[in-house]
C-alpha cells in the first residue's frame, strides 16, 4: 500500500506541476497583460517554484562531455565496461591522458541517490586519472529472476570491478560504501590478490557510528530491526520491471534527508522564488540544478538495506571485529598493503567526526606511514565530494596521497 499511495500522489503532483508550469509561462508572457501587472510576475515565480518542486524525475545523465584543465577544454569519453544486474561499471577517460595515468575506482553510495550525485567528484578527478564509477541499478527495475542483492553481493561486485580494472588501481569510497569497500580491501589483502587497490580513500563513511552519532545514527539505533522490516520495506508495484521485489524505496530515503534540514530546503526554495522574481535566472537555475539531482532517487533491495542497518548501525560489526562475508569473518588486520586515507567534514551531519577516522585505528598491521587523516574545515557531508572545498582543498590531498603511495 505504501508504494501505491506514493505512485498515486506522484501522478497527482505530476499533473499539478504541468498546470503550474503552463500558468507560470502565461503570467510571465510579455505578450499578455498579466506580464506587466504587479502580481503577474510574483505569481509566475511562485508557480515556477512549485512546478519544479513537484515535477517527476528519472535517472539523470552524467553529461560529462568535456572537462577544463588549466584553462583548456578536453573531450571526455564515457563507456559501460561491465554490466551486471544490480550495477554497471562506467569508465570515463580523456584521449590526451598519458597511457600510464593512474586508474581510480570511485564507488558511489547505494543510499537512495544515483551515482550521478558524484558528477563533481568524477569531473575533478578526470584532471589526472582514468576514472571508473559504480553505477548502481534502481532495484525497482531489476526483475525478481535476477535474485537478491545484499552486503555480501556488494563486496563481490567491488572485487569484480577491481579485477576488471586490473592490478595497480586505486579506490575511493564515498559515504556508505566505505564499509563494504573496506571489507573488500581486507579480503583482497588477505588473499594477496594482485588487484587489491594500492590506496583506499574513504570519505564521510560510517565505519564506527558510535563516534559523534548523528540523527541518522540515532534513528537506526533507537528502533529494533523488526521495526524497519515492518515500516520501511515496500513491494514494487506491477508497472515496474522489478514488480514483486521487496525494496527500501528511494522516496522514503529522500523524505528522511529532506526532513533533517527542512528549514534549509525551504529557505533555498524561497531564495529561488526571489531570484526568479528579480529576473536572476542564472542563480535560480543553480538551485534548480541542485534539486534536480538531489530529488532523483532510486530504490535499494530490502535485504541490502536491512543488513546495512543491522551490521553497520546496530551491531557495529566492523569496529567490533564481527563483520562476516559469506559466513567467513573479515579480519581488518589483514590490510598490510593498501594505504588508507580517511576524509571527514567538520560539519558533516550524516557521518559525524571520528566515524571514518576509526578505520585507521582498526588496521593494526598497516604501517603508520600508509595511514593519513584529513578533516575538511567547514565542510558538510556533500561538501566533502562536491563544490569548491572538494575541488580546491580536498581533491589535492587525495591526489598527493595517491601519488605518494602509487
C-alpha positions in Angstrom: 0.0 0.0 0.0 2.9 2.4 0.8 4.3 2.3 -2.8 0.8 2.5 -4.3 0.0 5.6 -2.2 3.2 7.2 -3.4 2.5 6.4 -7.0 -1.0 8.0 -6.7 0.5 11.1 -5.1 3.2 11.3 -7.8 0.6 11.2 -10.6 -1.4 14.0 -9.0 1.7 16.1 -8.4 2.9 15.5 -12.0 -0.4 16.9 -13.3 -0.3 19.8 -10.9 3.3 20.5 -11.9 2.4 20.6 -15.6 -0.5 23.0 -15.0 1.7 25.2 -12.8 4.3 25.4 -15.5 1.7 26.4 -18.0 0.4 29.1 -15.6 3.9 30.4 -14.9 4.6 30.9 -18.6 1.2 32.6 -19.2 1.7 35.0 -16.3 5.2 36.0 -17.4 4.5 36.2 -21.1 5.1 39.9 -22.2 2.5 39.4 -24.9 -0.2 39.1 -22.3 -1.4 41.9 -19.9 -0.7 40.0 -16.7 3.0 40.1 -17.5 3.1 43.8 -16.8 0.9 43.8 -13.7 2.3 43.8 -10.2 1.1 40.3 -9.2 1.7 38.7 -12.5 5.5 38.2 -12.2 5.1 37.3 -8.5 2.5 34.6 -9.1 4.5 33.4 -12.1 7.6 32.9 -9.9 5.7 31.1 -7.2 4.1 28.8 -9.8 7.5 28.1 -11.4 9.0 27.1 -8.0 6.0 24.8 -7.3 6.2 23.3 -10.8 9.9 22.5 -10.3 9.4 21.0 -6.8 6.5 18.8 -7.9 7.9 17.6 -11.2 8.7 13.8 -11.6 12.3 12.9 -12.1 14.1 10.0 -13.6 17.7 8.9 -13.6 20.0 11.8 -14.5 22.8 11.6 -17.0 26.4 12.3 -16.1 26.7 14.6 -19.1 30.5 15.0 -18.8 31.3 15.7 -22.4 34.4 17.7 -21.6 36.5 18.9 -18.6 38.5 22.0 -18.2 42.1 21.5 -17.0 44.4 24.5 -16.6 42.2 26.6 -18.7 41.9 24.2 -21.6 38.9 22.0 -22.5 39.4 18.3 -23.2 36.7 15.9 -24.5 35.6 13.1 -22.2 34.5 9.6 -23.3 32.0 7.7 -21.2 31.5 4.0 -21.7 30.0 1.0 -19.9 32.7 -1.6 -19.4 31.0 -4.1 -17.1 27.3 -4.9 -17.0 25.7 -6.7 -14.0 22.1 -7.0 -12.9 22.4 -4.6 -9.9 25.0 -2.2 -11.3 27.3 -1.4 -14.2 30.9 -0.2 -14.2 31.4 3.1 -16.1 34.7 4.3 -17.5 35.5 8.0 -18.0 38.7 8.9 -19.8 40.3 11.6 -21.9 42.2 10.9 -25.1 45.1 13.1 -24.1 45.8 11.3 -20.8 49.1 9.5 -20.8 48.8 5.7 -21.2 50.3 5.2 -17.7 47.9 7.5 -15.9 46.6 6.2 -12.6 43.3 4.3 -12.6 40.8 5.2 -9.9 37.6 3.3 -9.0 35.0 5.6 -7.4 32.5 3.6 -5.5 29.2 5.5 -5.4 26.8 5.2 -2.4 23.8 2.9 -2.7 21.7 5.1 -0.4 18.8 6.4 -2.4 20.6 8.6 -4.9 22.0 7.7 -8.3 25.8 7.7 -9.0 25.4 11.0 -10.8 25.4 12.6 -7.4 29.2 12.2 -7.7 29.4 14.1 -11.0 31.6 16.8 -9.4 33.8 14.1 -7.9 34.3 12.4 -11.2 34.9 15.7 -13.1 37.6 16.8 -10.7 39.5 13.5 -10.7 39.5 13.4 -14.5 42.2 16.1 -14.3 44.8 13.3 -13.8 43.1 9.9 -13.6 41.3 7.4 -15.7 38.1 7.2 -13.7 35.8 4.2 -13.1 32.4 4.6 -11.3 30.0 2.1 -9.9 26.6 2.9 -11.5 24.2 1.1 -9.1 20.8 0.0 -10.6 17.4 1.1 -9.3 16.2 -2.0 -7.6 12.6 -1.5 -8.8 13.8 -2.1 -12.3 15.7 -5.3 -11.6 13.5 -8.4 -12.3 13.0 -10.9 -9.4 14.6 -13.5 -11.6 18.0 -11.8 -11.2 18.0 -12.8 -7.5 18.9 -11.0 -4.3 21.5 -8.3 -3.6 22.9 -7.7 -0.1 26.1 -6.5 1.5 27.9 -9.8 0.5 26.9 -9.2 -3.1 28.1 -5.6 -2.9 31.5 -6.7 -1.7 31.7 -9.3 -4.5 30.8 -6.6 -7.1 33.5 -4.3 -5.8 36.1 -7.1 -6.1 34.9 -8.0 -9.6 35.1 -4.4 -10.7 38.7 -4.1 -9.3 39.6 -7.3 -11.1 38.3 -5.8 -14.4 40.3 -2.6 -13.9 43.4 -4.7 -13.1 46.4 -4.5 -10.8 47.7 -1.2 -9.6 44.4 0.7 -9.4 43.2 3.0 -6.6 39.8 3.1 -4.9 37.7 5.8 -3.4 34.5 5.1 -1.3 32.1 8.0 -0.8 30.0 7.7 2.3 28.0 4.4 2.7 30.3 2.2 0.6 33.2 2.8 2.9 32.2 -0.2 4.9 31.9 -2.8 2.1 34.9 -1.4 0.2 36.9 -1.5 3.5 35.9 -5.2 3.9 36.7 -6.0 0.3 40.1 -4.4 0.7 40.7 -6.6 3.7 39.7 -9.8 1.8 41.9 -8.9 -1.1 44.9 -8.2 1.1 44.3 -11.5 3.0 44.4 -13.4 -0.3 47.4 -11.4 -1.6 45.1 -10.5 -4.6 47.0 -8.9 -7.4 44.1 -6.4 -8.0 43.9 -5.2 -4.4 43.9 -1.4 -4.5 47.1 0.4 -3.9 45.2 3.1 -2.0 41.8 3.4 -0.5 40.3 6.8 0.2 37.2 6.7 2.5 35.1 9.9 2.6 32.5 10.5 5.2 32.0 6.8 5.8 30.1 5.1 8.7 33.0 2.9 9.8 32.2 3.3 13.5 28.9 5.1 14.1 29.4 5.2 17.8 31.7 8.2 17.3 29.8 11.5 17.2 26.5 9.9 16.4 24.2 11.9 14.2 20.4 11.9 13.8 20.8 9.3 11.1 22.6 7.0 13.5 20.1 7.7 16.3 17.2 6.6 14.1 18.9 3.4 13.2 19.8 2.6 16.8 16.6 3.6 18.6 14.4 1.1 16.8 14.6 -2.7 16.7 15.4 -4.2 13.3 11.9 -5.7 13.1 10.5 -2.1 13.0 12.4 -1.4 9.8 11.2 -4.6 8.2 7.6 -3.7 9.0 7.6 0.0 8.4 10.0 1.0 5.6 10.1 -2.0 3.4 7.6 -1.9 0.4 6.8 -4.1 -2.6 7.5 -2.8 -6.1 4.1 -2.4 -7.9 3.3 -4.1 -11.2 4.2 -1.2 -13.6 8.0 -1.7 -13.0 10.2 -4.5 -14.2 11.1 -5.4 -10.6 7.5 -5.9 -9.6 7.1 -8.0 -6.5 10.7 -7.2 -5.2 10.9 -6.1 -1.6 12.7 -2.7 -1.5 13.5 0.3 0.7 12.0 3.0 -1.6 14.1 5.9 -2.6 11.3 8.3 -1.8 11.4 7.3 1.8 15.2 8.0 2.0 14.7 11.4 0.3 11.9 12.3 2.8 14.3 11.5 5.6 17.1 13.6 4.2 14.7 16.5 3.5 13.3 16.4 7.0 16.7 16.6 8.6 17.3 20.1 7.1 13.7 21.1 6.3 14.4 24.8 7.2 17.4 25.0 4.8 15.4 23.4 2.0 12.5 25.9 2.5 15.0 28.8 2.5 16.6 27.6 -0.7 13.2 27.5 -2.5 12.3 30.9 -1.1 15.6 32.2 -2.4 14.8 30.6 -5.8 11.5 32.5 -5.8 13.2 35.8 -5.1 15.8 35.2 -7.8 13.1 34.4 -10.3 11.0 37.4 -9.3 14.1 39.6 -9.7 14.9 38.2 -13.1 18.1 36.5 -11.9 17.5 33.3 -13.8 21.2 32.2 -13.5 21.0 32.0 -9.7 17.6 30.3 -9.8 19.0 27.7 -12.3 21.8 26.8 -9.9 19.2 25.9 -7.2 17.1 24.0 -9.8 20.2 22.0 -10.9 21.0 21.0 -7.4 17.4 19.8 -6.6 17.1 18.0 -10.0 20.0 15.8 -8.8 19.0 15.7 -5.1 15.4 14.7 -5.8 16.3 12.0 -8.3 16.2 8.8 -6.2 16.2 5.1 -6.6 15.2 2.1 -4.6 17.6 -0.4 -2.9 16.9 -4.0 -2.2 15.3 -4.7 1.2 17.9 -7.3 2.1 20.8 -4.8 1.5 19.1 -2.0 3.5 18.2 -4.2 6.4 21.6 -5.8 6.6 23.3 -2.4 6.4 21.2 -1.1 9.3 21.8 -4.1 11.4 25.5 -4.7 10.8 26.7 -1.0 10.5 24.4 0.9 12.8 23.2 -1.6 15.4 25.8 -4.3 15.8 28.8 -2.1 14.8 30.2 -5.3 13.3 33.2 -3.6 11.6 34.7 -1.9 14.7 33.7 -4.9 16.9 35.5 -7.3 14.6 32.4 -9.4 13.9 31.7 -8.5 10.3 31.2 -11.5 8.1 31.4 -12.1 4.3 29.8 -15.3 3.0 30.0 -16.7 6.5 33.7 -16.0 6.9 35.0 -13.4 9.4 36.6 -10.3 7.9 39.9 -9.5 9.7 40.9 -5.9 9.2 44.3 -6.8 10.5 44.9 -8.4 7.1 45.3 -5.0 5.5 49.0 -4.6 5.1 49.5 -3.4 1.5 46.7 -0.9 0.8 47.4 2.6 2.0 44.4 4.3 3.7 43.2 7.9 3.6 40.2 8.9 5.8 38.5 12.2 4.9 35.9 13.8 7.1 33.9 17.1 7.0 33.9 19.3 10.1 30.2 19.9 9.8 29.1 16.5 8.5 25.6 15.8 9.9 25.3 12.4 8.4 28.6 10.7 9.3 30.0 12.5 12.3 33.6 13.3 13.1 35.6 10.3 14.0 33.4 7.7 12.2 35.7 7.4 9.2 38.9 8.1 11.1 38.2 4.9 13.1 39.3 2.9 10.0 42.9 3.9 10.7 42.7 2.6 14.2 41.2 -0.7 13.1 44.2 -1.7 10.9 46.9 -2.5 13.4 49.2 -4.3 10.9 49.3 -1.5 8.4 52.4 0.7 8.7 51.7 4.2 10.2 53.3 5.8 7.1 50.5 4.3 5.0 47.7 5.9 7.0 46.6 9.5 6.6 43.7 11.6 8.0 42.2 14.8 6.7 39.5 16.9 8.3 37.9 19.4 5.8 37.2 22.6 7.8 33.7 24.0 7.3 32.6 21.2 5.0 29.3 19.4 5.4 28.6 15.9 4.1 28.1 16.8 0.5 30.9 19.4 0.6 33.4 16.5 1.0 32.9 15.4 -2.6 31.3 18.3 -4.4 31.7 22.1 -4.6 34.7 24.4 -4.2 36.1 22.8 -1.0 36.2 19.5 -2.7 37.9 20.9 -5.8 40.3 23.2 -4.2 41.1 21.7 -0.7 40.2 18.0 -0.6 41.0 16.7 -4.1 44.6 17.9 -3.9 45.0 16.0 -0.6 43.7 12.9 -2.3 45.9 13.4 -5.3 49.0 13.8 -3.1 48.1 10.7 -1.2 47.7 8.6 -4.3 50.9 9.9 -5.8 52.8 9.1 -2.6 51.6 5.5 -2.4 51.1 4.8 -6.1 
